[in-house]
Amino acid sequence: MQPKSVIIILLSLISLTFIALLAFHQGVYKKHVVNLNDPALIEIVTDASQGGKTRAEMRIDKQGLHLTCQIKAQYQWPFCEIQIKFSARDANGRFLLDQGIDLSNYTQLYMDLAFQGEQADRVRLYIRNFNPLYSNLEKDENSFKLNEVEFSANEFNGGMLLPIKDFNVPSWWLHPRKLPIKQHGVELTNVPLISFASGSEVEEGEITLSIKQMYFRYNLISQQNILFFIIALWLSAAFITLFMMLKNYRLRLYASNKVQKKQKQILKTLKLEKSEMEQLAHRDPLTGLHNRAGISKYLIEYEDKAQKKGAAFSLIFIDIDFFKTINDQYGHNVGDDILVAFSLCIERNIREQDKLARWGGEEFILLSINTDITEAQYLAEKLRNLIAKQSFIKKIKVTASLGVAQMEIGETTDSFFERADNALYQAKSNGRNQVCVAIKP
Ligand SMILES: Nc1nc2c(ncn2[C@@H]2O[C@H](COP(=O)(O)OP(=O)(O)OP(=O)(O)O)[C@@H](O)[C@H]2O)c(=O)[nH]1
């Protein structure tokens, strides 16, 4: 992995963790804001509907919704109430009170309230819920479940959260309905309206309730999930980093193996080339025999054996007779072919330790270890005979002259070669197609 990518990944991880920690501390909320600005959604209800004399009016301004009530003790339980509708409306704009909104996920209610009046600031808040199990709007237009809470309004001055679990369903609502126990709890699955009402012990006089702001909210991501996210994030990062490192390592290993393999191949090719070069340098290209450089190692080896161990070491100079005539008569190519056939003829008739080399032109030398002068003379004669009997290409017959010498103890190579060469010269001078033995030094 590149250092630049590592820095980018680390910065992203740190940023994500920072955001997650902020969310952990502040929370990530979904809100449902209650619309307090639309008079069409708001309705006032007082005990006048029950024969009382309480009057109320509302006002909407930038500060919010204000309900002012003139409470009159005419009715046994005087009250005034402001309803805020949530439900859908039909084509004529009438509220469909059986089609409210689902607030069951919301856990808190934020309210910013103010209360004015010469009496206790008690207020009741009802969240009404429609459920066909207990609601029948045709029989009773108030057959909603009442989720109720009563509190001091000024406690919420400046804004405060109220947990939804603080609501309860009053027993006077539950009692006549005889609902099964599991339906006794607070229910916000289908809320068509909420309402603020004067407190249960309201007295005669003027009271004003101002609702400045109001919303329901719940935490979209729990703190537990955020912690899980942070741990999972760093664990995944560690896992991915380990995986990438391993992959990188394997790639590098693969690359180095490949380089090593290639190097081995190059080395092998070089070795092959070297041996080919050596071959070229030590072999005569026409006959494939050792050349002067190629035979030198055997010469050193055999000299050593002769001088230090007393082994018999003989040398035979072989020269084709009148080779110029063949070239002149048949052409250089035929001459070449005869040189090849001539060298093959000798090679096939000597022992492994006898080393044949092309000394130059139509001249050859044969190094023969463990061979004294008598044996060498015999060998030379045998070869001369074979050559003379053999027909080469185009039935051409050639003869050869041979000079033989055995290395003496303490003799130099130059002297040894000179003696053999002189013997060859002697053979040529004597009429060719013969073997001459060198004179002892
Ligand atoms: N075809 C061919 N001819 C070669 C090669 N090397 C040397 N020759 C020829 O061999 C001939 C040697 O001639 P000379 O040195 O006069 O010897 P010669 O004709 O064999 O006579 P003597 O050795 O005296 O019997 C020359 O014509 C060279 O050109 C070769 O590789 N191929």
The ligand as a Gaussian input file, in Angstrom:
#p B3LYP/6-31G(d) Opt

LIG

0 1
 N       40.180000     -26.857000     -49.239000
 C       41.008000     -26.403000     -48.308000
 N       42.312000     -26.237000     -48.586000
 C       43.150000     -25.806000     -47.628000
 C       42.713000     -25.513000     -46.346000
 N       43.816000     -25.127000     -45.632000
 C       44.885000     -25.154000     -46.464000
 N       44.487000     -25.561000     -47.680000
 C       45.299000     -25.741000     -48.838000
 O       46.221000     -26.775000     -48.714000
 C       47.241000     -26.583000     -49.616000
 C       48.552000     -26.894000     -49.014000
 O       49.489000     -26.796000     -49.965000
 P       51.014000     -27.017000     -49.706000
 O       51.404000     -26.395000     -48.429000
 O       51.694000     -26.588000     -50.870000
 O       51.136000     -28.541000     -49.545000
 P       50.768000     -29.722000     -50.476000
 O       50.140000     -29.273000     -51.704000
 O       49.900000     -30.627000     -49.662000
 O       52.068000     -30.412000     -50.743000
 P       52.957000     -31.197000     -49.695000
 O       52.476000     -30.922000     -48.387000
 O       54.280000     -30.747000     -49.928000
 O       52.702000     -32.608000     -50.079000
 C       47.120000     -25.106000     -50.060000
 O       46.671000     -25.043000     -51.391000
 C       46.081000     -24.520000     -49.175000
 O       45.265000     -23.579000     -49.790000
 C       41.335000     -25.671000     -46.081000
 O       40.854000     -25.466000     -44.980000
 N       40.538000     -26.140000     -47.072000

